[in-house]
Amino acid sequence: MMKIGTAGFRGIIGDEFTKESVTKIIQCMCNIIDRENLKREVLIGYDNRFMSEVYAEWIAEVLVGNNVKVQLTNTSVPTPLVSFMTKKLNLDFGIMITASHNPYFYNGLKIFSKLGREVDKRMEDIFNSEPETIKEIKTVNFKEAIEKNMVEKVEYTKNFVDNIISLLKFKDNFEAKAIYNVMNGSSLNAVMELKKQLNLKNLDIVNTNRDALFNLGGPIPTEENLQEYKEYALKNKYEFAFATDGDGDRIAVFDENGKFYNGNELNALIYYFMLKEKGLNGAFVKNYSFSTIVDKIADKFGTNVVETKVGFKYVTEALIENDALIGAENSGSEVKGHVYVKDGLVVFALLLEIIEFYKKPLSQIFDDVKKFANYDMAYIEYSFKIDNKEGIINYLQKNTPKFTKKVVNKGTLDGFKYIFEDGTWLLIRFSGTENLIRLVIEENSQKDLEKLLKETIDIVENI
């Protein structure tokens, strides 16, 4: 059986992700609803992946077979929409069928609980153990379920976009020439609704057709994957180019010069704007691998930064506990008053607001923020395979590697984080499922970064 992780269930179609495995998971959900007397209504959304809408019907059949009413989106939707409407409708469960940015031969389930949050550890444990024990799956034919009015087709795109627009303080006369790449994913209708409501005459939307196989790749918005898109944006002189992954939560941005912006930079810019121009006040929640640029911005404004383990559920917990403005990882962010998951479209809308407010190119705006924060560092995330995972972990638990620079602090909240005397840092983390090591480095220059990266790889390989 598939196991639920930080991003839900994912598996190769026809191997782990099968009708049997998925319907057992949903029967498990129905058993939970029975035992804990939860609301007998569930929202189902799905993305553009191969067979996603078919799995949606199979899931609905199991829910109805257990006397649980179903709200089923009438078209593909982005993941954040399902999270938002689960919260808005006060449901105990919402289901999104997606494998996000994974390769085309994967599919998956994201399960949302109360408030549209990822399920907690207690619920994770149930979903990881109980489906294997299930012998009987109760079902009702999908057509019959519709005839019994137990399945309702719903359209919530406007509700979702209305909430994004409500977060904008400055939302008149958008003139920026921008381009949005939906990467053949399920964000299309939401982007089009945003364009309509904000009268974005100069917004072009591309890669809008459904390609269930994503050109035999994966809809992941990395700088490497978007080189052709970047060149197109430069040639056509767009002020900025935006992209979201297959289910609309991961983001990528290029400015007018073709510079790629990671989530560290985008979230720092949005936080700065919220504090300085919108007059908001609140903490910033970041995971253990996030840049220190937000710490420098918070110091200037007298706000605080809360650090969590890697994993968006930890970010969400801290965002709620601290009533924070933003919760962020490098791959995306959540904003107070919206959803408790990453959402690419809200980041796009906030960037539009920022660019229109300052009437400057994105590159100049970000340079101003860096100067304000006195930040000029290089950042990288790098992964590679290892053979001696347990041995390396045991060594690092007992020893501090001999780096060229002096280590003045060591943190173990999530992996092994080494703070050097000049304020730069290195994080070493390990995949929970693979023999994979992940390095995150923030250094004073690209040259210094490359030097520390090579030094760390050599140290790890010689343990």
C-alpha positions in Angstrom: 0.0 0.0 0.0 1.0 3.6 -0.6 2.1 5.5 2.5 1.0 9.1 3.3 3.8 11.6 3.4 4.3 15.3 3.8 2.4 15.8 0.5 -0.2 13.0 0.7 -0.2 9.7 -1.1 1.7 9.4 -4.4 2.5 6.4 -6.5 3.2 5.1 -10.0 -0.1 4.6 -11.9 -0.9 0.9 -12.2 1.8 -0.1 -9.7 1.2 1.6 -6.3 -1.6 4.0 -7.4 -4.3 1.6 -8.4 -8.1 1.4 -8.0 -7.7 -1.1 -5.2 -5.2 1.0 -3.2 -7.1 4.2 -3.6 -10.5 2.8 -2.8 -9.1 1.2 0.4 -7.8 4.6 1.5 -11.2 6.1 0.9 -13.0 3.2 2.8 -10.6 4.0 5.6 -11.7 7.6 5.5 -15.3 6.5 5.7 -14.5 4.3 8.7 -13.0 7.3 10.4 -16.1 9.4 9.6 -18.2 6.6 11.3 -16.0 6.2 14.3 -15.5 9.8 15.1 -19.0 11.0 14.0 -17.6 13.5 11.4 -19.5 15.4 8.8 -20.9 13.1 6.2 -20.0 15.2 3.2 -16.7 15.4 1.4 -15.4 17.7 -1.4 -13.4 16.1 -4.3 -11.3 18.0 -6.8 -8.9 16.7 -9.4 -6.1 17.9 -11.7 -5.3 17.3 -15.4 -3.3 14.1 -14.9 -4.0 10.8 -16.7 -7.2 9.3 -15.2 -7.6 11.8 -12.5 -11.3 12.4 -13.2 -11.8 8.6 -13.4 -10.3 8.2 -9.9 -12.6 11.0 -8.7 -15.6 8.9 -9.8 -14.2 5.8 -8.1 -13.7 7.7 -4.9 -17.2 9.2 -5.1 -18.6 5.6 -5.4 -17.0 4.5 -2.2 -18.0 7.6 -0.3 -21.6 7.3 -1.4 -21.5 3.5 -0.7 -20.8 4.6 2.9 -23.7 7.1 2.9 -21.3 10.1 2.6 -22.5 12.9 0.3 -20.0 14.1 -2.3 -19.4 17.5 -3.8 -17.4 16.9 -7.0 -15.8 19.8 -8.9 -17.2 19.9 -12.4 -13.7 20.5 -14.0 -10.1 20.2 -13.0 -9.0 22.6 -10.2 -5.8 23.7 -8.4 -5.1 22.1 -5.1 -5.4 25.3 -3.1 -9.0 25.6 -4.2 -9.9 22.3 -2.6 -8.1 23.4 0.6 -9.9 26.7 0.6 -13.4 25.3 0.0 -12.9 22.5 2.6 -12.3 25.3 5.1 -15.1 27.6 3.8 -17.7 24.8 3.8 -16.6 23.6 7.2 -16.0 20.1 6.1 -13.9 17.5 8.0 -12.4 16.1 4.8 -11.5 17.3 1.3 -9.7 15.2 -1.3 -7.5 16.4 -4.2 -6.4 13.9 -6.9 -3.0 15.0 -8.0 0.7 14.1 -7.9 1.6 17.8 -8.1 4.9 18.2 -10.0 5.8 14.5 -10.1 6.5 12.8 -13.5 3.5 12.0 -15.8 3.3 8.3 -14.8 2.5 9.2 -11.2 -0.8 10.2 -9.6 -1.8 10.8 -6.0 -4.2 12.0 -3.3 -3.9 15.0 -1.0 -6.3 14.7 1.9 -7.3 17.8 3.8 -8.9 17.9 7.2 -10.6 20.6 9.2 -9.7 24.1 8.1 -8.4 22.7 4.8 -5.1 21.7 6.5 -3.0 18.6 5.8 -4.0 15.7 8.1 -2.2 15.6 11.5 0.1 12.9 12.7 -2.6 10.9 14.4 -4.6 10.8 11.2 -1.5 10.0 9.1 -0.9 7.0 11.3 -4.4 5.7 10.7 -4.2 6.2 6.9 -0.8 4.5 6.9 -1.9 1.3 8.7 -5.7 0.7 8.4 -6.1 0.5 4.6 -4.0 -2.7 4.6 -6.5 -4.4 6.9 -9.7 -3.5 5.0 -11.4 -6.6 3.5 -14.7 -5.0 2.2 -15.1 -1.8 0.2 -18.7 -0.5 0.0 -19.6 1.2 -3.3 -22.5 2.6 -5.2 -22.4 3.0 -9.0 -21.5 6.6 -10.0 -24.6 7.0 -12.2 -26.8 5.7 -9.5 -25.1 8.0 -6.9 -26.0 11.0 -9.1 -29.6 9.8 -9.5 -29.9 9.6 -5.7 -28.6 13.2 -5.4 -25.6 11.9 -3.4 -23.1 13.5 -5.8 -23.4 17.2 -6.6 -21.2 18.8 -9.4 -19.9 22.1 -8.1 -18.1 25.1 -9.4 -16.0 27.1 -6.8 -13.5 28.9 -9.0 -15.1 32.4 -8.4 -15.2 31.8 -4.6 -11.5 30.9 -4.6 -10.4 33.9 -6.7 -12.7 36.3 -4.8 -10.8 35.5 -1.7 -7.4 36.1 -3.3 -8.6 39.5 -4.6 -9.9 40.4 -1.1 -6.2 40.2 0.1 -5.2 43.0 -2.3 -5.2 46.5 -0.9 -4.2 48.1 -4.2 -6.1 46.5 -7.1 -6.9 49.2 -9.7 -5.6 49.9 -13.2 -3.2 46.9 -13.6 -1.1 47.6 -16.6 2.0 45.3 -16.2 2.7 43.2 -19.2 2.9 39.7 -17.7 2.7 36.1 -18.9 1.5 33.1 -16.9 2.5 29.5 -17.8 0.0 27.1 -16.4 2.2 24.2 -17.6 -0.8 22.2 -18.9 -2.1 22.1 -15.4 -5.3 22.7 -13.5 -4.8 26.4 -12.6 -6.2 27.6 -15.9 -9.8 28.5 -14.9 -8.6 30.3 -11.8 -6.1 32.3 -13.7 -8.7 33.3 -16.3 -11.1 34.3 -13.5 -8.4 36.4 -11.9 -7.7 38.0 -15.3 -11.3 38.8 -15.8 -12.0 40.2 -12.4 -8.9 42.4 -12.3 -9.2 43.4 -16.0 -5.7 42.3 -16.7 -5.6 43.3 -20.3 -1.8 42.8 -20.6 -1.8 39.3 -19.2 -1.1 36.4 -21.5 -1.8 32.8 -20.4 0.1 30.0 -22.2 0.3 26.2 -22.2 -3.4 26.1 -21.6 -4.3 22.8 -23.3 -4.8 19.6 -21.2 -1.8 17.3 -21.7 -2.4 14.4 -19.3 1.1 13.2 -19.9 2.8 16.6 -19.7 4.8 16.0 -22.8 6.1 12.8 -21.2 7.7 14.9 -18.4 6.7 16.4 -15.1 5.1 19.8 -14.7 7.7 21.1 -12.3 8.5 24.9 -12.6 12.3 24.9 -12.1 14.6 27.3 -13.8 16.1 24.4 -15.8 12.7 23.2 -17.1 11.6 26.7 -18.1 14.5 27.9 -20.3 12.5 27.9 -23.5 9.7 29.8 -21.7 12.2 32.3 -20.3 13.5 33.0 -23.8 10.0 33.5 -25.2 9.3 36.0 -22.4 12.5 37.9 -23.0 11.9 38.1 -26.7 8.4 39.4 -26.2 9.5 41.9 -23.5 7.2 40.8 -20.7 7.7 42.6 -17.4 7.7 39.3 -15.6 7.0 35.7 -16.4 5.2 33.4 -14.0 4.7 29.6 -13.9 2.9 27.2 -11.6 3.1 23.4 -11.5 0.5 20.8 -12.5 -1.8 21.5 -9.5 -1.0 25.2 -9.0 0.9 25.3 -5.7 4.6 25.5 -6.7 5.8 28.7 -8.4 8.5 30.1 -10.6 9.2 33.7 -11.7 11.5 35.4 -14.1 11.9 39.2 -14.2 12.3 41.4 -17.2 15.9 40.5 -17.5 15.4 36.7 -17.3 16.6 36.4 -13.7 15.0 33.5 -11.9 13.5 34.1 -8.5 13.2 31.4 -5.9 10.7 31.2 -3.1 13.1 32.8 -0.6 13.3 35.9 -2.7 9.6 36.1 -3.6 8.3 35.6 0.0 10.8 38.2 1.3 9.6 40.7 -1.2 5.9 40.1 -0.3 6.6 40.2 3.4 8.4 43.6 3.0 5.5 45.0 1.0 3.0 43.8 3.6 4.8 45.5 6.4 5.9 48.7 4.7 3.2 49.6 2.2 0.1 47.7 3.5 0.7 48.6 7.1 0.2 45.0 8.3 2.0 43.5 11.3 2.9 39.9 12.1 5.5 37.2 12.1 7.0 35.3 9.2 7.1 31.5 9.5 9.9 29.7 7.5 11.2 26.2 7.4 14.7 25.2 8.5 16.2 25.6 5.0 14.9 29.1 4.3 17.1 32.1 3.6 18.0 34.6 6.3 16.8 37.5 4.1 13.5 37.5 5.9 15.3 37.6 9.3 17.0 40.8 8.2 13.7 42.3 7.0 12.0 41.4 10.3 14.8 43.0 12.3 14.3 46.3 10.5 10.6 46.3 11.2 10.7 44.8 14.7 8.8 41.7 13.8 9.8 38.1 14.4 10.6 35.0 12.4 9.5 31.6 13.5 11.5 28.6 12.3 10.0 25.1 11.8 11.0 21.7 10.5 10.8 21.1 6.8 7.3 20.2 5.7 4.4 22.5 5.0 2.3 21.0 7.8 4.8 22.3 10.3 4.8 25.7 8.6 1.0 25.7 8.8 0.9 24.8 12.5 3.3 27.7 13.3 1.4 30.1 11.1 -1.8 29.4 13.0 -0.2 29.4 16.5 1.7 32.7 15.8 -1.1 34.4 13.8 1.7 35.0 11.2 1.3 36.9 7.9 3.2 34.4 5.8 4.2 30.8 6.0 6.9 29.8 3.5 9.1 27.2 2.1 11.4 27.8 -1.0 8.8 26.0 -3.2 5.9 28.2 -2.2 3.9 30.0 0.5 0.6 30.5 2.3 -0.8 33.8 3.3 -2.9 34.8 6.3 -6.6 34.9 5.5 -6.4 32.5 2.5 -5.4 28.8 2.6 -3.3 26.5 4.8 -1.4 25.1 1.8 1.0 26.6 -0.8 -0.8 28.6 -3.5 0.9 29.9 -6.6 -2.0 32.1 -7.7 -2.0 34.2 -4.6 1.7 34.8 -5.0 1.1 35.9 -8.6 -1.7 38.3 -7.5 0.5 39.8 -4.8 3.4 40.3 -7.2 1.0 42.1 -9.6 0.0 44.3 -6.7 3.6 45.1 -5.8 4.7 45.9 -9.4 1.7 48.1 -10.0 2.2 50.0 -6.7 5.9 50.8 -7.3 5.6 51.3 -11.1 9.1 49.8 -11.4 10.6 46.6 -13.0 10.7 43.6 -10.7 14.5 43.6 -10.7 14.6 47.1 -9.3 12.0 46.5 -6.7 13.9 43.5 -5.4 17.2 45.3 -5.4 15.6 48.0 -3.2 14.5 45.3 -0.8 17.9 43.7 -0.6 19.5 47.2 0.1 16.9 47.8 2.8 17.7 44.5 4.4 21.4 44.8 3.8 21.4 41.4 2.2 23.7 40.2 -0.5 24.2 36.5 -0.3 24.1 33.4 -2.6 21.8 30.5 -1.9 21.6 26.9 -3.2 19.7 23.7 -2.7 21.6 20.6 -3.9 20.9 16.9 -3.7 22.9 13.8 -4.5 22.8 10.0 -3.8 24.8 8.3 -1.1 25.5 4.7 -0.2 26.2 5.0 3.5 23.2 6.9 4.8 23.0 5.5 8.3 26.7 5.7 8.7 26.8 9.4 7.8 23.9 10.2 10.1 25.6 8.4 13.0 28.9 10.2 12.3 27.2 13.7 12.2 25.3 12.9 15.4 28.6 12.4 17.2 31.0 14.7 15.4 31.2 18.2 13.8 33.0 18.0 10.4 36.2 19.9 10.0 35.2 22.8 7.7 37.6 25.5 6.5 35.5 28.0 8.4 34.8 28.0 12.1 31.4 26.6 13.2 30.0 28.7 16.0 26.6 27.0 16.4 25.0 23.7 15.4 21.3 23.0 15.1 19.5 19.7 14.8 15.8 20.8 14.5 15.7 19.0 11.1 19.0 17.5 9.9 22.3 19.1 10.8 22.7 22.9 10.5 26.1 24.5 10.9 26.3 28.3 11.5 29.7 29.8 10.7 31.3 32.8 12.4 30.6 35.1 9.4 26.8 34.3 9.6 26.7 32.0 6.6 25.3 28.5 7.1 25.0 25.0 5.8 22.2 22.5 6.3 22.6 18.7 5.7 19.3 16.7 5.6 18.4 13.2 4.5 15.5 11.8 2.5 13.2 9.7 4.6 12.6 7.2 1.8 15.7 7.3 -0.4 19.5 7.2 0.0 19.6 10.8 -0.8 21.3 13.7 0.9 20.1 17.3 0.6 22.4 20.3 1.1 21.3 23.9 1.6 23.9 26.6 1.7 23.7 30.4 2.1 27.1 32.0 1.5 28.6 35.5 1.0 29.2 35.0 -2.8 28.7 32.5 -5.5 32.4 31.7 -5.4 32.3 31.0 -1.7 29.1 28.9 -2.1 30.7 26.7 -4.7 33.7 26.3 -2.5 31.7 25.2 0.5 29.5 22.9 -1.6 32.5 21.1 -2.9 34.1 20.9 0.5 30.9 19.5 2.0 30.5 16.9 -0.7 34.1 15.7 -0.2 33.5 15.5 3.6 30.3 13.4 3.2 31.9 11.1 0.7 34.8 10.4 2.9 32.8 9.6 6.0 
